[in-house]
Amino acid sequence: MKNETVSFSDSSDCTKIRKVRVTVETQGVCIQPEGTGVFDGADCGPIFLEFQNGKPVLYVWTDINGEDPIRIDLDGALESARTVDVIECGCCGCYHRADYGGDCRNDDERFADLDDAAARLGKRVNEVYPVS
């Protein structure tokens, strides 16, 4: 196990310095803000991050007297979950990234359909519609 204590300013009062102990364990990372703990007095803070089947999972004990943590699956925060907005072009009938402002005849920026856009961009796509 590796322990490190970090300090930073309180966001409400920059003159107050707060400390947090971070412990890297075999199967995850424990975070313990000063003055916090868990119900059984274990030497770990109320925040624990681990990976399960390649996906990050965060556990938070919000009550020092409670045994059950809140489980937060972070798979929606993975870069692989990022989406790209595409729009159907009224000029050429193909799809383009919604933020594309170039010539719609540029083949690198033209997609035949939503599946083509997803495959070539390597991300999930959302079809958005222009505001009239």
C-alpha positions, -999 to +999 in steps of 0.1 A: +000+000+000+011+035-008-002+064+013+000+101+004-016+131+020-024+160-003-035+195+008-056+221-010-077+252-003-113+249+008-135+261-022-156+282+001-127+298+020-093+298+003-076+306+037-086+272+050-063+243+039-079+208+038-061+175+038-070+143+021-052+109+025-050+088-007-041+052-003-033+030-033-043-006-025-039-038-045-075-036-059-083+001-058-078+036-044-091+047-010-097+085-004-101+098+031-108+135+036-096+146+070-121+140+098-140+113+079-142+075+084-163+044+079-186+025+102-162-002+112-133+020+120-112+004+092-082+024+081-099+035+049-119+066+040-154+068+028-145+069-009-132+038-027-125+035-065-119+001-082-123-015-115-147-044-122-144-061-156-124-031-169-150-005-158-145+020-130-168+017-100-169+042-071-182+034-036-191+062-013-201+058+024-221+090+031-229+080+067-202+070+091-228+048+110-240+031+078-226-002+065-239+001+029-221+024+005-236+041-025-223+024-057-217+045-087-209+028-120-186+051-140-188+032-173-208+062-188-177+084-181-154+063-202-139+079-232-153+050-253-188+062-243-182+097-259-206+105-287-204+127-318-233+148-330-241+145-367-266+163-389-282+155-422-270+180-448-298+198-466-274+204-495-259+170-503-282+147-484-253+130-465-244+133-428-217+156-414-204+162-379-227+189-364-197+212-358-183+208-393-183+241-411-164+231-443-173+221-478-199+193-477-182+178-508-152+168-487-154+130-487-136+127-454-165+146-438-194+130-457-211+099-442-237+079-461-258+072-430-255+070-392-238+036-392-212+048-417-206+079-394-202+057-363-178+032-381-156+059-396-155+082-366-150+052-342-176+066-318-213+064-311-233+091-330-263+112-321-284+126-349-293+162-342-317+184-361-312+220-372-332+246-355-355+263-380 
